[in-house]
Amino acid sequence: VKEDAGGRGGDLLIVTDRNVARRYLEPVSSSLRAAGLRVPSAVLPAGEKTKSGRYLFALLSRMVREGLTRESVVVALGGGVIGDLAGFAASVYMRGCGLVQVPTTLLAQIDSSVGGKTGIDLREGKNLVGTFHNPRLVVIDPTVLETLPARELLAGFAELLKHGLIFDEELFGDIESSFRRRFGPDAAPTAGKAGKWILADLSRLSDLIVRSVRIKAEIVTADERERGLRMILNFGHTFGHALEQLTRYRRFLHGEAVYLGMDMATRLSARLGMLAGDEAARVTALLGTLPLPGLRGIRPRELLRQMARDKKVRGGRLHLVVLEGIGKALTREDVGEDAILQSIREALAGRA
Ligand SMILES: NC(=O)c1ccc[n+]([C@@H]2O[C@H](COP(=O)([O-])OP(=O)(O)OC[C@H]3O[C@@H](n4cnc5c(N)ncnc54)[C@H](O)[C@@H]3O)[C@@H](O)[C@H]2O)c1
């Protein structure tokens, strides 16, 4: 931190949540202390509610009290909630101070810590306020994933699989064949078993994380402000966000909704004649065996209506990411409602 991230003795603050603090605050603090730094920490409650104005302002005040300056470094130790909140605080504190991300969930390691997006939620909706603020350093240690609940781990894996589907056929193929080797052609594992499979070989997991980070980094470097290519990262997300909103963020973890959303988007790609039937079948077969919460009460028409309200609607058109091959995605804004509706129906029926 001293050399790479511009920190000096006494001018950093670790921001973390209670779950993460219990396990990892001491080891991280003591290694920084060993480097001769004073290491204050702000431990916040865990959960999405912490990504709010209330905790943002509390954190900014704490930064003032700790004497942080523009040269100081905020160390975000935690999942995407802590990364987004602490990153946002770092980006506005004295018009911007340093940021180091130490992501501790799979989602944060492969997704939210890469690309520079930070932000908080408002009562009116998620991620409505934010900035682009790149960290000076991201430290990823896959061994911390061993304490992550299996459902969270599997939810983060959705983004890894997504990176393969939109950009790297080989990455998807490696995941698919490892999954098939472990579970056979038709088995549907529980979240616990799928979690054990993900963690079974840490060097393979590290390799998948590195490949996934490279993909996200390449995409966001090409299009930092989400004007073109970066939109393909939304594959499955327009459907997924609508599912999360319809179920009031209570039933699905984000990644679980994304699995279902990618299933719908894959079927849509085939329906539009862009993705070959056998490729679509490979993708939906894998997505269809991953454990998800029940789909009771989800009505295709309501989901479609919710999608239309999504912020990705620009100029009255719905931007949808579709596949034209495994590893190759593009956005379309000319997709008819019927095709979308049929794809939603098909994906829901596939899981009935
Ligand atoms: N900035 C971006 O580009 C970006 C991208 C995707 C998602 N996000 C945001 O990320 C957030 C979701 O992040 P998340 O899924 O990491 O959730 P999270 O930060 O809430 O973490 C999930 C849970 O796991 C716990 N936890 C974290 N690390 C742990 C560990 N190693 N061992 C045990 N428990 C641990 C946390 O305390 C929390 O209870 C959302 O707010 C979303 O909007 C941001």
The ligand as a Gaussian input file, in Angstrom:
#p B3LYP/6-31G(d) Opt

LIG

0 1
 N      -19.897000      -1.354000      -9.069000
 C      -20.241000      -2.296000      -9.908000
 O      -19.796000      -2.347000     -11.056000
 C      -21.163000      -3.370000      -9.437000
 C      -21.366000      -4.511000     -10.214000
 C      -22.202000      -5.508000      -9.727000
 C      -22.828000      -5.357000      -8.495000
 N      -22.634000      -4.225000      -7.761000
 C      -23.261000      -4.050000      -6.448000
 O      -22.729000      -5.029000      -5.567000
 C      -23.682000      -5.235000      -4.520000
 C      -23.769000      -6.721000      -4.236000
 O      -22.499000      -7.185000      -3.853000
 P      -22.307000      -8.610000      -3.154000
 O      -23.091000      -9.627000      -3.872000
 O      -20.858000      -8.796000      -2.969000
 O      -23.092000      -8.428000      -1.761000
 P      -22.643000      -7.953000      -0.299000
 O      -21.574000      -6.965000      -0.343000
 O      -23.912000      -7.604000       0.403000
 O      -22.064000      -9.315000       0.334000
 C      -22.926000     -10.418000       0.478000
 C      -22.896000     -10.973000       1.924000
 O      -21.692000     -11.713000       2.097000
 C      -21.005000     -11.266000       3.277000
 N      -19.587000     -11.494000       3.006000
 C      -18.790000     -10.805000       2.165000
 N      -17.600000     -11.419000       2.046000
 C      -17.645000     -12.510000       2.827000
 C      -16.733000     -13.573000       3.106000
 N      -15.550000     -13.642000       2.502000
 N      -17.102000     -14.531000       3.971000
 C      -18.335000     -14.494000       4.560000
 N      -19.258000     -13.549000       4.313000
 C      -18.907000     -12.573000       3.465000
 C      -21.427000      -9.829000       3.429000
 O      -21.302000      -9.412000       4.766000
 C      -22.890000      -9.892000       2.992000
 O      -23.691000     -10.342000       4.059000
 C      -24.978000      -4.616000      -4.966000
 O      -25.211000      -3.453000      -4.235000
 C      -24.736000      -4.281000      -6.431000
 O      -25.471000      -3.152000      -6.856000
 C      -21.806000      -3.242000      -8.216000

